[in-house]
Structures are given as structure tokens and as C-alpha cells.
Amino acid sequence: MGGIGFIAAVLFVLMGMGHWQETRSPGWLAASIVVALFTVVGGLGSLFKRGK
């Protein structure tokens, strides 16, 4: 995961959480959690890949 992808994912999670707080729509909450999990997994994968 590149730096721009990481920043875009973090911004999406923050935006999704904001929409969820406004509307209480479970879709925004689910999308934010899924993207946050992919961001963490992708970031950790990139971190360990560089060491090899």
C-alpha cells in the first residue's frame, strides 16, 4: 500500500464515520470498519514486505 492509498483510506474512514454519526446508517458504519481493517492489514503487509 502506497502513501497516497493509505491517506485516501484514512480519509474515507473518517468521512464514513462522520456520515454514520449524522445518519446512523449501518451501511456507512460497516463500510468504514471494512476499509479500516483493509487499511491496517495492507499497512502491516507493506511494512513486513519492505524487510525482505
N, C-alpha and C positions, 0 to 999 in steps of 0.2 A: 504494500500500500504506500503510495507516494504521499508527500506532504500535502499536496492540494486535495487529494482524495480524503485524507484524514480531516482536514479543516472543513471540507464540504460535509462530511458525515457528522461531525460535531455540530455544525450549524443546523443541519437537518434535525438532529435530535433535539436541540434547543428550541427550534421552531415548532416541532411536533409536540413537545411538552407544553409550550405556550398555547397552541391550539387546543390541546386536551384540557388545560385549565379553563379556557374560555367556554368550550362547548361540552365538556365531559363526555366526548365521543370516544368509545372504546377503540375505534379504528386508529385514531391518532396515537393513543397510548400504546397499542400493540405495534404499530409501525415504528414508533420511537424506540421501543425496547428491542425490537428485532435489529434495527440499524445500529443501536448502541452495542449489541452483542457482536454483530459482524465487525464493527469498528475495533472492538477490543481484541477479537480473535485475529483480525487482519493485522493489527498493530503488533501483537505478540508474534505472529508468524513472520512479519518483516524484521522484527528485532532479532529473532533467532536465526533467520536466513542469512543475515549480514555476517554472523560469526563464522559461517562455513566457508 
